[in-house]
Amino acid sequence: MNCEEQNQSYYVSPEQLCLGLYVFVDLPWFSHPFSFNNFKIRSADQIRTLRGLGVKRFRYDPDRSDASAFPSSVAVGAMEVSAPEPVSVLIQDDPALAAKRERVERLKERREKIGNVEKAFIKAAGIMRNINRGLMSRPKECLEEVGELVDQMARAFLDAPELTLHVMGEKAGGEEVYYHGLNTSILSMMLAKELGVSLEEGRLLGLGALMHDIGLMEIPDRVLKKNPEELTHAEIELRKLHCEYGVRIAQRAGLPEAVQLVIYQHHEMMDGSGYPKSLKGEAIHRLARIISMVNFYDNLCNPVDLAKAFTPHEALSLMFAQRRNKFDPKVLQLMIRCLGVYPPGSIVKLSNDALALVQSVNPQKPLRPWVVVYDPEVPKEEAIMLDLEQEPEINISKAIRPIQLPAAVYDYLSPRKRVTYFFDADTAQGGGHK
């Protein structure tokens, strides 16, 4: 096929539409009832709806159409096609189109909530920064602030049934530890709720997760900011001391004993391969076992060297397939169930060949999450967001590493390198993200 042929467009009239034809609906996404602007026709109902759109001709792709679907005669390039007979199948108050427009409004509200959550996360990180800086000079006041932050997080997030990914832009230098603490706290409290942990223990868990890396304040920046693969043996051992430094700070600040244990044991592993004491199994505090696993997961997704970052899908797969003996099996299975087979942040290919970013999971149907779809014909700021539970004909085919995406798709979906997790507050009670 030469360049001229590649640039040609193939058209059919509404009467020529048939099953198996891959068509394009050249209308704004919100003005027709279909989930996508291009798809393969699979039912007579779709043909009736297409003919009712009032479109004079439809583009189609012969390469993606079934061979048996090619019309007997087509219009190529700029050739005119006579208009179909007037039809009134689809009118302004058509139920399908009304439902589509209602969904557009819901998606708009959802995007606004995502923006509010992002603001809340940045604010919480700022609070954590101030708390860490003042913990030694005003411990009582700082502990009250941490306790209030945990309470606010619990109210905002723990009543919600699903987890939503929020992809953050680049942060101010040196603040990664605060975002990591928030990630760990939120995911840990989510798991604690599912495990039936009491409210008081859940509060201690959230507090311990926020403060688990506090000992890093005592480690020199030259070690903290160094590429982990370039650390000397002495520097590795020095970095490990942050567990002991952390528990000393916690003791001086008067943090509860359970929180001290979490800080001290958050690198212990169920198989005894962790540190500082190489504890095994039940010898590790039950709250520390939760944080140890979540800490490991978030460090895979957000390492110091971002070039080594795992996608959420890869991180969970590695933990289950190759590292499961390091974690409490009940807690690991629960995290996989809560985050889904394709965790938030995963780039996936759909069964209709579209590329999408998983935004949030459906705990009841882990294979059918919410996704943001790449469609070059839809502006990025209006990107299609689909609830796959409502799209029975569309499935996830496979996960894809962001590095494999074409530049245009990467820019559109924006799978930024640092990710943070917040509960979707669609059903949250008591104040939401304020």
Secondary structure, DSSP 8 states (H G I E B T S, - for coil): --HHHHT--EEE-GGG--TT-EEE--S-GGGSSSSSSEEE---HHHHHHHHTTT-S-EEE-GGGS-GGG--SS-EETT----------SS-TT-HHHHHHHHHHHHHHHHHHHHHHHHHHHHHHHHHHHHHHHHTTTSHHHHHHHHHHHHHHHHHHHTT-SSEEEEE-----TT-HHHHHHHHHHHHHHHHHHHHT--HHHHHHHHHHHHHTTGGGGGS-HHHHTS-GGG--HHHHHHHHTHHHHHHHHHHHHT--HHHHHHHHHTT--TBS--SSS--BGGGS-HHHHHHHHHHHHHHHHS-SSGGG---HHHHHHHHHHHSGGGS-HHHHHHHHHHH-SS-TT-EEEETTS-EEEEEE--TT-TTS-EEEE--TTS-GGG-EEEEGGG-TT--EEEEE-GGGS-HHHHHHH---S-EEEEE-GGG--SS---
